[in-house]
């Protein structure tokens, strides 16, 4: 467990927002992770800039996802966590900022052994309906409401594995399943050392893949409205076109 404290700006007592806010983040490169004892990832950099512009103090802490969720549900301290999809079950125990990032559409990674069969499909919807091909998914992860519904409705249930995307890709390579969905940012990061392509996996894009989802700061409900408004103002300033 690693703790990093950033005093982003010291404010006069009357101007200070409630805080400091604990930024709990998960190990999810390239979005958020720790490297050489320091927080890294483009969404952590963006989060630091949002809090700096909002003039809110923040302390950064990397913890496991399950504990992060439990901390938010407990609502004992001021917590925000970057990079989450806004889902109804999460809105029951957390407050969400404006969108801070939008994903690109998910793509398919197909094993060489199944590439011809995967490419024979002209749409993602057709591929998911093919009972001769097996899809692998990261169990417990959300691919977004639309894709989650499509996966649940597949006539051949997906093979679910409680692993990280790279481990799932290796399972596809070992023919445990034929293909998987993957976030484009994840794929670029994972294949920096050609671990994916050298495992014999090939990217296949489908025009009917749903648009990428927006990601948000997910905060404990204890965070006051005034502080959230300051964070949202900073988000609008940094990414004016993301929240029309």
N, C-alpha and C positions, 0 to 999 in steps of 0.2 A: 504494500500500500504506500502510495507516494503523496506527499502534501506539498503544494507550492503556493506561496502567498504573494500576491501582487497588490500593493497599495497603488491603485491606479490614479487617484487624485485625492488630495486632502481638501475637504470643503469646510467652510465656516459652519458652525453648529446649526444655524438656522436654515442653511441651504442643503444640508446633508440629507440624502435619502436614507431610508431604513437600511441598515446593513451593519457589518459587511455581509454580503451574500456568498454562500458557499456554492461554488461551481463544481458540482459532482459530475465527472465525465467517465464514460466507459472506454475500454480499450477497443476502439473501432477505427483503425487506420484505413484511409488517410484522413478521416474526419477528425478523430481525436485519439491520442495515444501518448505514451511517455517514451522519451529517448534520452539516454545519458542523464537521467535524473531531472529532466525538464519536460513540461507539457509541450506537445507538438500536434500538428494537424491544422488544416486550413480553417475548420470551424472553430477550433479553440482560438486561433489568431483573430478570427472575426468576432468571437465572443468578447475577447479582451478589448477590442476596439469599441464594441457596442457599450460596454460598461465604462470605458474611459470617456466616451462622448456623453454618456448619461450621468457622469460624475457619481458613480456608485462604486463603492469599494468591493473587491471580490477576492476570495481565497479559492484556489484550485485544488481539487482532490480527485485522484483516480481511484475508483472502487468498482467491484463487480456489479453487473447489471441488476441482479436480484436484490442486492442490498440498496442500490440506488432507488429502485422502485419502492422498496420497503420504507426508506427514509422519506420519500415524498408522501407516501400514504400516511405515515405517522404524523407529518405536519408539525414537527416540534421546533424546527429551525428554518431560517430563510435559505432555500435551496433553489438553484436553477441548473438545468442540464441542457446542453445544446444538441441539436441534431435529431430531434424526435419527430415522428409523424403524429399528427393530431387525430387521435382515434377516440370514439365515444367512451370506451372503457377507461381511457386515461383521463379524459375530461372530468370523470367522476371524482378524481382525487387530486387533480393538478390544474394549474392555470397556464395558459399558453400565450406567448407573445405573438406579434405579427410574424409572418414567415421570414426566416433569415437565409434560406437557401432553397433552391428547387433542383431536384434530381433530373438527370436525363432519363429517357425511357429505359426500362430493363431490356437486356439482350439475352439471347440463349447461348449457352456453351454446350456444344455437342461433342461427344466422344467420336474419334475417327471411325470406330466400328459402326456408329449409327448415323454418320454425317449424311450419307446419301438419302437415307429415309427421312431425316429431319428436313433436309433441303427440298424434298419432294413436296412439302407443304407450303402453300402460298400465304398462309396466315397463321398467326399464333393460335387463334381459336381452333383452327383445323388441327394443328399439332397437338394441342391439349386433349383433343377428342380421339386421338389415335391410341387404341388399346394395345397395339403391338409394341409401342415404345414406352419406356419407364422414365418417369421424371423424378429427380432427386430434389428435395427441398431442405433448407435449414429449419429444423423443428423449433418452434417457439418464436421464430422471426416473422414479422409482417412484411409482405411484399406490396402492401397497399390494399385498401378495401376492394378495389375492382379485381386485382389479380388474386387476392385471397379467395374471393367468391368463385373465380374461374377454377382455381386449384381444387377447392372443396367440391366443385361440381364435376370434376373429371371422372369419366366412367371407369378408368383404371386408377385407383388411389396412388398418390405419390409416395415414393419411398422417403420417409422422414428420418433425419439423422441429427442428433444433437452435437453438431460440429460447426466449426467456422467455415466460411466459404471455400478457403483453400483446401481444407480437408475434404469437403464435399466434392470439389473438383477432382481430387485424387481418387475418390471413390468412383466418379464417372469414368476416369481413365482406367480404373481396374474393372470396369464393366459391371459395377454394382447397380448402376442405372445408366440410362442412355443420354440424358441431357439435364440441364439445370438452368434456372434463371439467375442473373447476376447484375448487380448495379454496375454501371459503367465506370464510376470512380473506383469502386472496389477492384474491378478487373484491371484497370490501368495500374493501380498500386501493386496488386498481386503479381502482375506480369513484368514488373521492372527487372527482375532477374530471370525472366522467361520461364518461370516455374509452371505457368499454365500452358503455354504453347508447347513447351518441351514434354509436357504430360500427354500430348496428343489431343488437346482440346481445341475446337475451332469455334470462333464467334459467328453467330448467325443472327441477323437483324430481321425483324418483322415490322412491316409498316403499321399494323394494327395494334402494336403494343401500346398500352395506355400511357398517357403523358406521365412524366416523372412527378412524384409527389413533392409537396413542399415540406420543409423541415423547420422546426420551431424551437425556441427556448421553452422547455417544460419546467414550470416552477411550482413550488409548494404553495398551497392556497393561503398560507400565512403571509406571503409577499403582498404588500399593500398596493392599492390601486395607483397611488401617485408614483411609486417606484416603477411599476409596470408601464405607466404612461411615459416615463422618462426613457425607459429601455425601448419602447416602441418608437419614440421620436428619433432615437439614435439609429434604429433599424431603417426607418424611412429615409434618413439622411444618407446612410451608407448604400442602400439598395432601393432607390426611388421607384424602379419599375416592377418590383416584386410584389408589392401590395397595392394594387390599383384602388 
